[in-house]
Amino acid sequence: MPAKGPVVLIANHAASFLDAILMGVMLRRPIHFYARGDIFRKPLVKRILNSLHMIPIYSADLARGEMHRNAGSFDAGSEVLKNGGSLLIFPEGRSRLERNMMPLKKGASRIILTTLEHHPQLQIHVVPIGIHYTRHAFRGDLQLTTGEVLAVSRSREEYRENSPKAVSHLTEELKRVLEPVVLFVQQAERTELLEQQLHMLGHETSGRFNQQVFDQQKALCQMISDMSEEECTILKRQQDKYFATLNLQELHDKSFTGGTRKAGPLLWLVLTFPFFAAGALLNIMPYIFSRYVADKTVTREDFYTSVLTAVAAFSYVLWLLIWLVVSWVAASDLLLIVFAFSPFLAWIALKWADEFRDWKFQVRYDTLMASNPALINGIVHLRNDIRSLQRVSSVQDRP
């Protein structure tokens, strides 16, 4: 990403407003971004959102009667670029859980080309970013992948001669650079097949993420997209059987890639249990509250992770402030020490829970391996059949 100068970031849209929040945290430059216009209606909310660099954008499905306001929103985006800022746009328009690519809307191209027309001295670059959550749940992992940086100043002359044609051409260019960094299948209904394959691949790579792993992920996307309906039916039947067997036998896919063998010994878990208990008791309330709010208020699945994360972040800060006030009112040094160590104990509790889960699955795996090796070997063969159907070569194996 260029360190300075006007930049337009384009990304797939996987998890509502959480995508923009994470980009703002992870990227080194301040970003401005568009958000659905209907949430800007109240003056106080509008002021707060504007202070967070959010710009309203109006869509036909949510605010048909306010579409005329988009002219002002496009002007606001042009102003960001004119001042050398960075502007985040989700060109597909809406978030969703399905792993497919929707046709790109032309708003991003219009903003870029209009800005270039009025400010010919600018050199605008477009940076494509692929957003991938390993799962839409608490403590899911995040991948951000950047692709080819596109210089669009050369589109200025074409826009002057034929603006609709220039907008269409630039939109195609945006699609060309965005697709290589997004994990998707051509058929939205094959999302679950891809998710399960990515899940298994993640265990095989021990959660590592680098260019080689991303190449393997993209190869899986292409293979599943290219499969016939009959092949997809066979793969789905095998994968459903595999994961159903794991649930029935209380096993985990990680155990079949050696991932649970790293779990700590039982004695270590017993000795560290008091730290887990303290961390859980001191920090569980914000999580319970955020789960309750998300479960009661969210009606769209793609909004769940965003709402859960936002409420949890806010309520956890409030929870720590309550601890601080109680410590101050009680004039208790002990409570103050507990408050100071509370976040660290929360981290210990999460790590302990991971270790205990892996230990439990490994014990179950070892027990079945000793008492019923035919069952374990059958599961291994089934897993190998599933993965060999979608086997991908590593980068080193390529000619």
C-alpha positions in Angstrom: 0.0 0.0 0.0 1.5 3.4 -1.0 2.7 5.3 2.1 1.2 8.5 0.9 -0.9 10.0 -1.9 -4.6 9.2 -2.8 -5.4 5.5 -2.5 -8.7 3.6 -3.1 -8.9 0.3 -1.3 -11.3 -2.2 -2.8 -12.3 -5.3 -0.9 -14.8 -8.2 -0.7 -17.4 -7.8 1.9 -17.7 -10.7 4.3 -18.9 -9.4 7.7 -20.9 -6.1 7.6 -19.2 -3.2 9.4 -16.6 -5.4 11.1 -14.7 -5.4 7.8 -14.1 -1.7 7.8 -13.3 -1.7 11.5 -10.6 -4.3 11.1 -9.1 -2.5 8.1 -8.9 0.7 10.1 -7.1 -1.2 12.8 -4.7 -3.2 10.6 -3.7 -0.7 8.0 -1.1 1.9 8.8 -3.0 4.8 7.1 -6.2 6.4 8.3 -9.1 5.4 6.0 -12.4 6.9 5.1 -15.2 4.5 4.1 -18.8 4.3 2.9 -21.6 2.9 5.1 -25.3 2.4 4.5 -27.0 5.8 4.5 -30.1 4.9 6.5 -28.0 4.8 9.7 -27.1 8.5 9.3 -30.6 9.8 9.8 -30.3 11.0 13.4 -28.2 14.2 13.8 -26.2 12.9 16.8 -25.5 9.5 15.2 -24.5 11.3 11.9 -22.0 13.5 13.8 -20.5 10.5 15.5 -20.2 8.5 12.3 -18.7 11.4 10.4 -16.1 11.8 13.1 -15.2 8.1 12.4 -14.5 8.9 8.7 -17.7 7.3 7.6 -19.5 8.5 4.5 -23.2 7.7 3.8 -24.1 5.8 0.6 -27.6 5.0 -0.4 -28.8 1.9 -2.2 -32.0 1.1 -4.0 -33.0 -1.7 -1.7 -32.6 0.2 1.6 -33.1 3.9 0.6 -34.7 4.2 -2.8 -36.1 7.6 -2.1 -32.7 9.0 -1.1 -30.6 7.8 -4.0 -30.2 11.4 -5.1 -28.0 12.0 -2.1 -25.3 9.8 -3.5 -24.0 12.7 -5.6 -22.9 14.4 -2.4 -21.5 11.2 -1.1 -19.4 10.8 -4.3 -18.2 14.3 -3.9 -17.1 13.6 -0.3 -15.1 10.6 -1.6 -13.5 12.7 -4.2 -12.6 15.3 -1.6 -10.8 12.6 0.4 -8.7 11.6 -2.6 -8.0 15.2 -3.6 -6.5 15.7 -0.1 -4.3 12.6 -0.5 -6.3 10.4 1.7 -7.3 6.7 1.5 -10.8 5.7 0.6 -12.2 2.2 1.3 -14.9 0.9 -1.0 -16.7 -2.5 -1.1 -17.6 -2.6 -4.8 -19.9 -5.6 -4.5 -22.2 -3.4 -2.5 -23.4 -5.6 0.3 -22.0 -8.2 2.7 -22.9 -11.9 2.8 -21.6 -15.2 4.1 -21.7 -16.9 0.7 -18.3 -17.3 -0.8 -19.0 -16.0 -4.3 -18.1 -12.9 -6.2 -21.0 -10.5 -7.1 -20.8 -8.1 -10.1 -18.9 -5.0 -9.1 -21.0 -1.8 -9.0 -19.7 1.2 -10.9 -19.6 3.7 -8.0 -15.9 3.2 -7.3 -15.0 3.8 -10.9 -17.1 6.9 -11.1 -15.6 8.4 -8.0 -12.0 7.7 -9.2 -12.6 9.0 -12.7 -14.6 12.1 -11.6 -11.8 12.9 -9.2 -9.2 12.6 -11.9 -11.2 14.8 -14.3 -11.4 17.6 -11.8 -7.8 17.2 -10.4 -5.6 16.1 -13.3 -2.4 16.4 -11.3 -3.4 13.5 -9.0 -1.9 10.0 -9.2 -4.5 7.6 -7.8 -3.7 4.0 -7.0 -6.1 1.2 -6.3 -5.1 -1.5 -3.8 -7.2 -4.7 -3.8 -7.6 -6.5 -0.5 -9.1 -9.9 0.1 -10.7 -10.5 3.5 -11.1 -14.0 4.8 -12.4 -15.1 8.2 -11.7 -18.7 9.1 -15.0 -18.7 10.8 -17.7 -16.2 11.8 -17.4 -16.6 15.5 -15.6 -15.4 18.6 -11.8 -15.8 18.1 -12.0 -16.7 14.4 -8.8 -15.9 12.5 -8.5 -13.2 9.9 -6.5 -13.1 6.6 -5.9 -9.8 4.8 -4.3 -10.4 1.3 -3.2 -7.5 -0.9 -2.9 -7.9 -4.7 -1.6 -5.9 -7.7 -1.6 -2.2 -7.1 -3.4 -0.5 -10.0 -2.5 2.9 -11.3 -5.5 4.5 -12.9 -4.3 7.9 -14.0 -4.2 6.6 -17.6 -8.0 6.3 -17.6 -8.4 10.1 -17.5 -8.2 10.7 -21.2 -10.7 7.9 -22.0 -13.1 9.3 -19.5 -13.1 12.7 -21.2 -13.8 11.1 -24.6 -16.4 8.5 -23.5 -17.3 8.5 -19.8 -19.7 5.4 -19.8 -17.1 3.4 -21.6 -14.3 4.5 -19.3 -16.3 3.6 -16.3 -17.1 0.1 -17.6 -13.4 -0.5 -18.5 -12.2 0.6 -15.1 -14.8 -1.6 -13.4 -13.5 -4.5 -15.4 -9.9 -3.7 -14.3 -11.0 -3.5 -10.7 -12.6 -6.9 -11.0 -9.4 -8.2 -12.6 -7.2 -7.2 -9.7 -9.7 -8.0 -6.9 -10.6 -11.6 -7.9 -7.1 -13.1 -7.4 -7.0 -12.0 -3.7 -10.5 -13.3 -2.8 -11.4 -16.8 -1.7 -14.6 -17.7 -3.6 -16.3 -20.2 -5.8 -18.3 -19.5 -8.9 -21.4 -21.1 -7.4 -22.7 -19.6 -4.1 -24.3 -22.9 -3.2 -20.9 -24.6 -3.0 -19.8 -22.3 -0.1 -20.1 -25.1 2.5 -18.0 -27.4 0.5 -15.3 -24.8 0.2 -15.5 -23.8 3.9 -15.0 -27.4 5.0 -12.0 -27.9 2.6 -10.4 -24.6 3.9 -11.1 -25.8 7.5 -9.2 -29.1 6.8 -6.4 -27.4 5.0 -6.0 -24.9 7.9 -5.3 -27.9 10.2 -2.8 -29.4 7.8 -0.9 -26.1 7.7 -1.1 -25.7 11.5 -2.9 -22.3 11.0 0.1 -20.8 9.2 -0.7 -18.2 6.6 1.8 -17.2 3.8 1.8 -17.0 0.0 2.2 -20.8 -0.4 -0.9 -21.4 1.8 -2.9 -18.8 0.0 -2.0 -20.4 -3.3 -3.3 -23.7 -2.0 -6.5 -22.0 -0.8 -7.0 -20.4 -4.2 -6.4 -23.7 -5.9 -9.2 -25.3 -3.8 -11.5 -22.5 -4.8 -10.8 -23.2 -8.5 -11.1 -26.9 -8.2 -14.5 -26.8 -6.4 -15.7 -24.2 -9.0 -14.7 -26.5 -11.8 -16.3 -29.7 -10.5 -19.4 -31.2 -12.1 -22.6 -31.4 -10.2 -22.1 -35.2 -9.8 -18.6 -34.6 -8.3 -19.9 -32.0 -5.9 -22.7 -34.4 -4.8 -20.1 -37.1 -4.1 -17.8 -34.7 -2.2 -20.6 -33.3 -0.2 -21.8 -36.8 0.8 -18.2 -37.8 1.9 -17.7 -34.6 3.8 -21.0 -34.8 5.6 -20.2 -38.4 6.6 -16.8 -37.4 7.8 -17.8 -34.5 10.0 -20.9 -36.4 11.3 -18.6 -39.3 12.3 -16.3 -36.9 14.1 -19.2 -35.4 16.0 -20.6 -38.8 16.9 -17.2 -40.1 18.1 -16.4 -36.8 19.9 -13.3 -36.3 17.7 -11.8 -33.3 16.0 -10.3 -32.9 12.6 -7.1 -31.5 14.2 -6.4 -34.9 15.7 -5.9 -36.4 12.2 -3.2 -33.8 11.3 -1.3 -34.0 14.6 -2.6 -30.7 15.8 -3.9 -31.9 19.2 -0.7 -33.7 20.1 0.8 -30.4 21.2 -1.7 -30.1 24.1 -0.1 -29.8 27.5 -0.1 -32.8 29.9 -2.9 -33.3 32.4 -0.8 -32.3 35.4 0.0 -28.9 33.8 -3.7 -28.4 33.1 -4.6 -29.2 36.7 -1.9 -26.9 38.1 -3.0 -24.0 35.9 -6.7 -24.5 36.4 -7.0 -21.8 39.2 -5.7 -19.2 36.7 -8.3 -20.3 34.2 -11.0 -20.2 36.8 -10.0 -16.7 37.9 -9.7 -15.4 34.4 -13.1 -16.8 33.4 -15.0 -15.6 36.4 -13.5 -12.1 36.1 -14.1 -11.7 32.4 -17.1 -13.8 31.5 -19.9 -11.2 32.0 -19.0 -9.0 28.9 -19.0 -12.1 26.7 -22.3 -13.4 28.0 -23.8 -9.9 27.6 -22.5 -9.5 24.0 -23.8 -13.0 23.1 -27.2 -12.1 24.5 -27.4 -8.8 22.6 -26.3 -10.4 19.3 -28.7 -13.4 19.7 -31.6 -11.1 20.4 -31.0 -8.3 17.9 -29.3 -9.7 14.8 -31.6 -10.9 12.0 -28.9 -11.3 9.3 -26.2 -13.9 9.7 -23.5 -11.7 8.1 -24.1 -9.0 10.8 -23.7 -11.4 13.7 -19.9 -11.3 14.0 -19.9 -7.5 13.7 -22.5 -6.9 16.4 -20.9 -9.5 18.7 -17.5 -8.0 18.3 -18.7 -4.4 18.7 -20.8 -5.0 21.8 -18.1 -7.2 23.4 -15.4 -4.5 22.9 -17.7 -1.8 24.3 -19.0 -3.9 27.2 -15.5 -5.1 28.1 -14.1 -1.6 28.4 -17.2 -0.7 30.5 -16.6 -3.8 32.7 -13.0 -2.8 33.4 -14.1 0.8 34.3 -16.6 -0.7 36.7 -13.8 -2.7 38.3 -11.7 0.4 38.5 -14.4 2.5 40.2 -15.2 -0.3 42.7 -11.5 -0.5 43.6 -11.3 3.2 44.1 -14.5 3.5 46.2 -13.5 0.5 48.3 -9.9 1.9 48.6 -8.7 -1.7 48.1 -5.3 -2.3 46.8 -6.2 -6.0 46.3 -9.1 -5.1 44.0 -6.9 -2.7 42.1 -4.3 -5.5 41.5 -7.1 -7.8 40.4 -8.3 -5.1 38.0 -4.8 -4.6 36.6 -4.3 -8.3 35.9 -7.8 -9.0 34.7 -7.0 -8.8 30.9 -3.9 -11.0 31.4 -6.0 -13.6 33.2 -8.6 -13.5 30.4 -5.8 -14.3 27.9 -4.6 -17.2 30.2 -8.2 -18.5 30.4 -8.6 -18.6 26.6 -5.3 -20.3 26.2 -6.1 -22.8 28.9 -9.5 -23.6 27.2 -7.7 -24.2 23.9 -5.2 -26.6 25.6 -7.9 -28.4 27.5 -10.0 -28.9 24.3 -7.0 -30.2 22.4 -6.1 -32.5 25.3 -9.6 -33.9 25.5 -9.7 -34.6 21.7 -6.2 -36.2 21.8 -7.2 -38.5 24.7 -10.4 -39.5 22.9 -8.3 -40.2 19.7 -5.7 -42.3 21.6 -8.5 -44.2 23.4 -10.2 -45.1 20.2 -6.9 -45.9 18.5 -6.2 -48.5 21.3 -9.7 -49.9 21.5 -11.0 -49.6 18.0 -8.2 -49.0 15.5 -10.4 -50.1 12.6 -12.6 -47.1 13.3 -9.8 -44.6 13.4 -8.2 -46.1 10.2 -11.5 -45.9 8.5 -11.9 -42.2 9.4 -8.3 -41.6 8.2 -9.0 -43.3 4.8 -12.2 -41.2 4.5 -10.4 -38.0 5.2 -7.7 -39.0 2.7 -10.3 -39.6 0.0 -11.9 -36.2 0.6 -8.6 -34.4 0.5 -7.2 -36.4 -2.4 -10.2 -35.3 -4.5 -9.2 -31.7 -4.0 -5.4 -32.3 -3.6 -3.4 -29.3 -4.4 0.3 -29.1 -5.2 2.6 -26.9 -3.1 4.5 -24.0 -4.7 7.7 -26.0 -4.7 6.1 -28.8 -6.8 5.1 -26.4 -9.5 7.1 -26.4 -12.8 
